[in-house]
Amino acid sequence: MAKMTRAQREWRPGQKKPRGSIKAMFAASVLAIEAFIVFFATLAAFGILARDWETTHQWLLVGGGVLLTLVFLIACGMVRRPGGYVLGWVLQLVLIATGFLVPAMFVIGAVCAAAWCYAVVKGTAIDRENRERDRLQEQWEAEHPHELG
């Protein structure tokens, strides 16, 4: 038999599963998409800039782009931790700053930053609404125990 997870071991009959954070899900989704954008922007920058550069600079460009892609992917998992959203905002500024290498990234970075802002703001609002809905549901269930099946 497979090993049980902590959540499985601690489960009791009648226990409700806690909701996951919509804000974290939205933010992680945006960061994952941005990781792909950074990777493909690195390929574009290599194609545009690298032919005029020395081999060392070409490797720095590709290495930096791959490293930044990995940081975006790692940040996806960090949005559930205290500094995760701060890291996300810093990465938005870094993404916009890549426009100094490929000018189109100024626009793409600004659009991505707007998507990040929307994910954080709207995700927070949805999480707040879900908490209120859960509170009202528990209140109703406490007031109407005879109506539950």
C-alpha positions as CSV (number, residue, x, y, z in Angstrom):
1,M,0.0,0.0,0.0
2,A,1.2,3.5,-0.8
3,K,2.3,5.8,1.9
4,M,-0.4,8.2,3.1
5,T,0.2,11.9,2.9
6,R,-0.1,14.1,6.0
7,A,-3.5,15.5,4.8
8,Q,-4.7,11.9,4.4
9,R,-3.5,10.9,7.9
10,E,-5.1,13.9,9.5
11,W,-8.5,13.7,7.7
12,R,-11.5,13.0,9.9
13,P,-15.1,12.3,8.7
14,G,-17.1,15.5,8.1
15,Q,-13.9,17.6,7.8
16,K,-14.1,20.1,5.0
17,K,-11.3,20.6,2.6
18,P,-9.8,24.1,2.8
19,R,-10.0,26.2,-0.3
20,G,-6.8,27.0,-2.1
21,S,-5.8,30.6,-2.8
22,I,-7.0,31.9,-6.1
23,K,-4.5,34.7,-5.8
24,A,-1.6,32.2,-5.6
25,M,-3.0,30.2,-8.5
26,F,-3.4,33.4,-10.7
27,A,0.1,34.7,-9.7
28,A,1.8,31.4,-10.4
29,S,0.1,31.1,-13.8
30,V,1.3,34.5,-14.8
31,L,4.9,33.8,-13.7
32,A,4.9,30.5,-15.6
33,I,3.8,32.2,-18.8
34,E,6.4,34.9,-18.2
35,A,9.1,32.2,-17.9
36,F,8.2,31.1,-21.4
37,I,8.3,34.7,-22.6
38,V,11.7,35.2,-21.1
39,F,13.0,31.9,-22.7
40,F,11.8,32.9,-26.2
41,A,13.0,36.5,-25.7
42,T,16.4,35.1,-25.0
43,L,16.3,33.1,-28.2
44,A,15.3,36.3,-30.1
45,A,18.0,38.3,-28.4
46,F,20.5,35.7,-29.3
47,G,19.4,35.8,-32.9
48,I,19.4,39.6,-33.1
49,L,22.5,40.5,-31.0
50,A,24.8,37.6,-30.7
51,R,26.2,37.6,-34.3
52,D,28.0,40.8,-33.5
53,W,29.3,39.7,-30.1
54,E,32.2,37.6,-28.9
55,T,31.5,34.0,-27.9
56,T,31.9,34.8,-24.2
57,H,29.1,37.5,-24.4
58,Q,26.9,35.1,-26.4
59,W,27.2,32.5,-23.6
60,L,26.5,35.2,-21.0
61,L,23.4,36.2,-22.9
62,V,22.1,32.7,-23.2
63,G,23.1,31.8,-19.6
64,G,21.5,34.9,-18.2
65,G,18.3,34.2,-20.1
66,V,18.1,30.6,-19.0
67,L,18.9,31.6,-15.4
68,L,16.1,34.3,-15.5
69,T,13.7,31.7,-16.9
70,L,14.5,29.4,-14.0
71,V,14.0,32.2,-11.5
72,F,10.6,32.8,-12.9
73,L,9.7,29.1,-12.6
74,I,11.0,29.0,-9.0
75,A,9.0,32.1,-8.2
76,C,5.9,30.2,-9.2
77,G,6.3,28.0,-6.2
78,M,7.2,30.9,-3.9
79,V,3.9,32.8,-4.2
80,R,2.5,30.8,-1.3
81,R,5.4,32.1,0.9
82,P,5.7,35.5,2.6
83,G,8.3,37.1,0.2
84,G,6.8,35.5,-3.0
85,Y,4.8,38.5,-4.1
86,V,7.7,40.8,-3.5
87,L,9.9,38.6,-5.7
88,G,7.1,38.6,-8.3
89,W,7.1,42.5,-8.4
90,V,10.9,42.6,-8.6
91,L,10.7,40.1,-11.5
92,Q,8.2,42.3,-13.3
93,L,10.8,45.2,-13.2
94,V,13.5,42.9,-14.4
95,L,11.3,41.8,-17.3
96,I,10.6,45.4,-18.3
97,A,14.4,46.1,-18.0
98,T,15.2,43.4,-20.6
99,G,13.9,46.0,-23.0
100,F,17.4,47.5,-23.0
101,L,18.5,44.4,-24.9
102,V,15.5,43.9,-27.0
103,P,13.3,47.1,-27.2
104,A,10.1,45.1,-27.8
105,M,10.4,43.8,-24.3
106,F,9.5,47.2,-22.9
107,V,6.0,46.7,-24.3
108,I,5.9,43.0,-23.6
109,G,7.2,43.6,-20.0
110,A,4.6,46.3,-19.4
111,V,1.8,44.0,-20.6
112,C,3.1,41.2,-18.4
113,A,3.3,43.6,-15.4
114,A,-0.3,44.6,-16.0
115,A,-1.3,40.9,-16.0
116,W,0.6,40.3,-12.8
117,C,-1.1,43.3,-11.2
118,Y,-4.5,42.1,-12.3
119,A,-3.7,38.6,-11.0
120,V,-2.7,39.9,-7.6
121,V,-5.5,42.4,-7.2
122,K,-8.3,40.2,-8.6
123,G,-7.1,37.1,-6.9
124,T,-7.1,38.9,-3.5
125,A,-10.7,40.1,-4.2
126,I,-11.8,36.6,-5.1
127,D,-10.2,35.0,-2.0
128,R,-11.9,37.6,0.1
129,E,-15.3,36.8,-1.5
130,N,-14.7,33.1,-1.0
131,R,-13.9,33.6,2.7
132,E,-17.1,35.6,3.2
133,R,-19.1,33.0,1.3
134,D,-17.7,30.2,3.5
135,R,-18.4,32.2,6.6
136,L,-22.0,32.7,5.5
137,Q,-22.4,29.0,4.6
138,E,-21.1,27.9,8.0
139,Q,-23.5,30.4,9.7
140,W,-26.5,29.1,7.7
141,E,-25.6,25.5,8.5
142,A,-25.4,26.3,12.2
143,E,-28.8,28.0,12.1
144,H,-30.5,25.2,10.0
145,P,-29.1,21.9,11.2
146,H,-32.3,20.1,10.5
147,E,-32.2,21.0,6.8
148,L,-28.9,19.3,6.2
149,G,-29.0,15.8,4.6
